[in-house]
Amino acid sequence: MNRHFDEVMEGLRAELLRMGGRAEAILEKSLSAFFDCDVNLAEEVAKDDIEIDRLEVTLDEHVLKALALQAPVAEELREVLAVKMIAVDLERVGDLARNVARCGLRRAAHSDPISLPAGLTTLARAAQLMLRRSLDAFSRTDADLARSVISDDDEVDTIQDEVVQTMVRALESADGSASQEVDIMMVAKHLERVADHATNIAEDVILVAEARNVKHEEKLAKSD
């Protein structure tokens, strides 16, 4: 890379990591809102999501400027495009956090919220950890750490399935609380999607580090 592009890329990376920090924070806030039935936190999440949207728009503008003025090639181009793709995933994490917060508002509105399955806490922490580690992998261009994030996705899927099955069984004997069971299943699905976005980020890190596209690698290998 030439020195000027190094400076441009450093700025893009800093912006993306700032956006990543906001995505981690909004996810934490939305989960606190849900688990603690905290209406104030849930309402703050909507404002935080708008801020993440603004950061994505700004980053888009800077990416387009870098593409137009710097004419990056090969490794440089992969880095710029990875920043753009990761920003999309982070924006979607913000949307998912907002969805969790909405479930939190509905949970808080119940005079007697039902107990949450233990697996939901495990799922929440696992999804948060995957997001944090994927961003760490990006900040260090660490392909090995990125691979470990990808390998954790199956475990998150398993935990999500267990939470959903627990709620399905609860629905069979639900007495006026069906909407609460459904909301818990929705939160589990939102967390599984957060893990998917963390996996996407990890895949982009590998693309930058090794010029290797591993998206859908396992599925495509089975189809050959």
C-alpha positions in Angstrom: 0.0 0.0 0.0 1.2 3.6 -0.6 1.5 5.8 2.4 -1.5 8.0 1.6 -3.8 5.0 1.2 -2.4 3.7 4.5 -3.7 6.8 6.1 -7.1 6.6 4.3 -7.5 2.9 5.4 -6.5 3.7 9.0 -9.3 6.3 9.1 -11.8 3.8 7.7 -10.8 1.1 10.2 -11.1 3.6 13.1 -14.6 4.6 12.0 -15.6 1.0 11.6 -14.3 0.0 15.0 -16.2 3.0 16.5 -19.3 1.7 14.9 -18.5 -1.8 16.2 -18.3 -0.4 19.7 -21.7 1.2 19.3 -23.1 -2.1 18.1 -21.8 -3.9 21.1 -23.1 -1.3 23.4 -26.6 -1.2 21.9 -26.8 -5.0 22.1 -25.8 -5.0 25.8 -28.4 -2.2 26.5 -31.2 -4.1 24.7 -30.5 -7.3 26.6 -30.4 -5.4 29.9 -33.8 -3.8 28.9 -35.2 -7.3 28.2 -33.9 -9.2 31.1 -34.5 -6.5 33.7 -37.8 -5.2 32.2 -36.2 -1.7 32.0 -38.5 0.6 30.0 -36.1 3.5 30.0 -33.2 1.4 28.6 -35.5 0.0 25.9 -36.5 3.4 24.8 -32.9 4.6 24.6 -32.1 1.7 22.2 -34.3 3.3 19.5 -32.2 6.5 19.7 -28.9 4.5 19.7 -30.0 2.6 16.6 -30.5 5.8 14.7 -26.9 6.8 15.6 -25.6 3.5 14.2 -27.5 4.2 11.0 -25.9 7.6 10.8 -22.4 6.1 11.3 -23.1 3.6 8.5 -24.1 6.4 6.1 -21.0 8.4 6.9 -18.8 5.3 6.5 -20.5 4.6 3.1 -19.6 8.1 2.0 -15.9 7.6 3.0 -15.7 4.2 1.4 -17.1 5.6 -1.9 -14.6 8.5 -1.7 -11.7 6.1 -1.1 -12.8 4.0 -4.1 -13.1 7.0 -6.4 -10.0 8.9 -5.4 -7.6 6.2 -4.3 -8.4 3.6 -7.0 -7.4 0.7 -4.7 -6.4 -2.7 -6.2 -5.9 -6.2 -4.9 -5.3 -6.2 -1.2 -6.3 -2.5 -0.9 -9.6 -3.1 -2.6 -10.4 -6.2 -0.4 -9.9 -4.1 2.7 -12.1 -1.3 1.6 -14.9 -3.6 0.5 -14.6 -5.6 3.8 -15.1 -2.3 5.7 -18.3 -1.7 3.7 -19.6 -5.3 4.2 -18.8 -5.3 7.9 -20.6 -1.9 8.3 -23.7 -3.5 6.9 -23.5 -6.4 9.4 -23.1 -3.9 12.3 -26.0 -1.9 11.2 -28.1 -5.0 11.2 -26.9 -5.8 14.7 -28.3 -2.5 15.7 -31.7 -3.4 14.1 -31.7 -6.7 15.9 -31.0 -5.0 19.2 -33.9 -2.6 18.6 -36.1 -5.7 18.1 -34.9 -7.2 21.4 -35.7 -3.9 23.1 -39.2 -4.0 21.7 -39.7 -7.4 23.2 -38.4 -5.9 26.5 -41.0 -3.2 26.4 -43.7 -5.8 26.0 -42.2 -7.9 28.8 -42.1 -4.9 31.1 -45.8 -4.2 30.4 -46.8 -7.6 31.9 -47.7 -7.4 35.6 -46.2 -10.8 36.1 -43.5 -11.7 33.5 -42.8 -15.4 33.1 -39.5 -16.8 34.1 -36.8 -16.9 31.4 -35.2 -20.2 30.4 -31.6 -20.4 31.6 -30.5 -21.1 28.0 -31.4 -17.6 27.0 -28.8 -16.1 29.2 -26.2 -18.5 27.8 -27.3 -17.6 24.3 -27.1 -13.9 24.9 -23.5 -14.1 26.3 -22.4 -16.4 23.5 -23.8 -14.1 20.8 -22.2 -11.0 22.5 -18.8 -12.8 22.7 -18.9 -13.8 19.1 -19.5 -10.2 18.1 -16.7 -8.9 20.3 -14.2 -11.5 19.1 -15.1 -10.9 15.4 -14.3 -7.2 15.9 -11.1 -8.1 17.7 -10.2 -10.3 14.7 -10.8 -7.4 12.4 -8.8 -4.9 14.5 -5.8 -7.3 14.4 -6.5 -8.9 11.0 -6.3 -12.2 12.8 -7.5 -15.0 10.6 -7.1 -17.7 13.3 -9.3 -15.8 15.7 -11.8 -15.3 12.9 -11.9 -19.0 12.3 -12.6 -19.7 16.0 -15.6 -17.2 15.8 -17.0 -19.1 12.8 -16.6 -22.4 14.6 -18.7 -21.1 17.5 -21.7 -20.4 15.4 -22.9 -24.1 15.5 -23.0 -24.0 19.3 -25.1 -20.8 19.2 -27.5 -22.5 16.7 -27.9 -25.4 19.1 -28.6 -23.2 22.1 -31.1 -21.3 20.2 -32.9 -24.5 19.1 -33.0 -25.6 22.8 -34.5 -22.3 23.9 -37.2 -22.4 21.2 -38.1 -26.1 22.0 -38.4 -25.1 25.7 -40.8 -22.3 24.8 -42.8 -24.6 22.4 -43.3 -27.0 25.3 -44.3 -24.1 27.5 -46.8 -22.9 24.9 -48.6 -26.2 25.1 -49.6 -25.5 28.7 -49.6 -21.7 28.5 -52.4 -20.0 30.4 -52.8 -16.5 29.0 -49.0 -16.1 28.6 -48.6 -17.3 25.0 -47.4 -13.9 23.8 -44.6 -14.0 26.4 -43.3 -17.3 25.2 -43.4 -16.1 21.6 -41.4 -13.0 22.5 -38.8 -15.2 24.2 -38.5 -17.3 21.0 -38.1 -14.1 19.0 -35.3 -12.8 21.2 -33.6 -16.2 20.8 -33.9 -15.8 17.0 -32.6 -12.3 17.1 -29.5 -13.4 19.1 -28.9 -16.2 16.6 -28.9 -13.6 13.9 -26.4 -11.5 15.8 -24.1 -14.6 15.8 -24.7 -14.9 12.1 -23.5 -11.3 11.5 -20.5 -12.0 13.7 -19.7 -15.0 11.5 -20.0 -12.7 8.4 -17.5 -10.3 9.9 -15.1 -13.1 10.7 -15.4 -14.4 7.1 -14.6 -10.9 5.8 -11.5 -10.8 8.1 -10.2 -14.1 6.4 -10.9 -12.6 3.0 -8.7 -9.6 3.9 -6.0 -11.6 5.6 -5.7 -14.5 3.2 -7.4 -13.4 0.0 -9.7 -16.4 0.5 -13.5 -16.4 0.3 -14.8 -18.8 2.9 -18.5 -17.8 2.7 -20.7 -20.9 2.3 -17.5 -23.0 2.1 -18.8 -26.0 3.9 -22.1 -26.0 2.1 -20.5 -25.7 -1.3 -18.0 -28.4 -0.5 -20.9 -30.8 0.3 -22.5 -30.0 -3.1 -19.5 -31.0 -5.2 
